[in-house]
Amino acid sequence: MQSQLFAIIDVETTGGGIAGNRITEICIALMKNGEVVDKYTTLINPERAIPQHITALTGIDNEMVADAPRFFEVAEKIEAFTQDAIFVAHNVSFDYNVIRGEFRLLGQHYNRKKLCTVRLSRKLIPGMLSYSLGRLCNTINIPHHNRHRAEGDVDATVILFQRLLSLDEDFSVINSFLNPRSKQATLPPHIPAEQINELPEEPGIYLFKNQKHQVVYAGKAKNIKKRVLSHFYDKKTKEYQLGQETHFIDYELTGNELVALLVESEHIRKHYPKFNRAQKWPATTYQIISYVNQRGIIQLALGKTKARNDSVSTFYNRTEAMEKLEEICETFKLCPRFCTLQSTSEKCSHYRIKNCEGICEGDESVTEYNLKVQAAIKALKENKTSFAIQGKGRTKDEIAFALVAEGQYKGFGFFDRSEAICNIEDYEPFLKLQTATYHTHAIIRSHLKKNGERNVVYWEKPIALGVQRDFLNLTI
């Protein structure tokens, strides 16, 4: 290892994420036996405009790179200069992937062993408040001139790397980082390998947190450790940025996928994580509403809203709501016209529902008709099931459950198999109350459609409006 060649590298770019980043400047210092033996630095024409905020940070503008070589003109030099060297950088994933991306645009493959001085510093110089290059240099008295320019950052990284080499005289730490099985080079710079090693290989949820312990991503997994690592293997810009902002990883075991989905949904609702897209926006709901028209007839209608208003019943897609409206219209012999199932102002003429008793033609009194509508509304409101979906717990002696009371999701919990659970009240001591939302409805509905009534314990059977039981009519 003493005679090993190291290439300490820094690149400045146009910004725009890993996939869209183009290099504007590169500096490479070759180090052998602890000393710099050669250096190469050049501006590069990125073949695209440099954004103003990048110019403000680096001082590199479009005019400076106008006559600079393009990457394909220096690619052979970079390939040869770093041959047989270990690629070293402060936050190595960024510089390495940007350079690999440039070679990929040329149809070429660039592959080097790599070391990250951020991760090495965390291991060999523990306890620092920050491991950014600027702050770390200030703390341990390393001169850092011409910041955010490739040569200035490389010069500082060279001195830092020399310090790290002096702290690892037998190269045991560096060798462990270079070992492909250690995954050290794959992990984001701020996450100690110990955090990853301690993750369980069981179902549950995981939370990525930033330096301020704010949740930036919430996810669920059948195998927490495997799923967390998959984020870091993915080279997409979003996954890279997520890794750069993650300093801590928390997790919570759930025993099974249903509870994991429900807990994940609650964390997204509560923390509104930066990198979660799904479930962040309110979904449209459809509600069966009632009102009295000018003739004094109680009319039913379908309303669309993103908020929960007073309604007879709430549904989560238009087809489901329309089917329910048609079902109660037919069951209670209501008029399709006054259930807004057709727009005609004349005698009703629905394609299927033919048992209207004549309110639309004056053959039925308003009083008699309204009594039928009130009975339909009552049946809808009362037709809410109470049940628990039971499943595998966090241990072999535990049962997990998700509880729905009168059609509304209440939360989840765990109880020991030895507990005597006979009615819905018996779940309450073990229940962790949660907020019912569109997404919790969708999760439970999807589970019931996929698995049927297996492991479902009912207490209140739904009133049969039609042929099938309406056990999927959950509300928020």
Secondary structure, DSSP 8 states (H G I E B T S, - for coil): -TT-EEEEEEEEE--SHHHH--EEEEEEEEEETTEEEEEEEEE-B-SS---HHHHHHH---HHHHTTS-BHHHHHHHHHHHTTTEEEEETTHHHHHHHHHHHHHHTT------EEEHHHHHHHHSTT-S--SHHHHHHHTT----STTSHHHHHHHHHHHHHHHHHH-TT-HHHHHHH-GGG-TTTS-TTS-HHHHHT--SSSEEEEEE-TT--EEEEEEESSHHHHHHHHHH--SHHHHHHHHH--EEEEEE-SSHHHHHHHHHHHHHHH--TT--TT-S---EEEEEEEE-TTS-EEEEEEEESS--S-SEEESSHHHHHHHHHHHHHHTT--GGGGTS---SSS---SS-----SGGGTSS-HHHHHHHHHHHHHHHHH---EEEEEEE-SSTTEEEEEEEETTEEEEEEEEETTS---SGGGGGGGEEE----HHHHHHHHHHHHHHTTTTEEEEE----SSSS--TT--B-
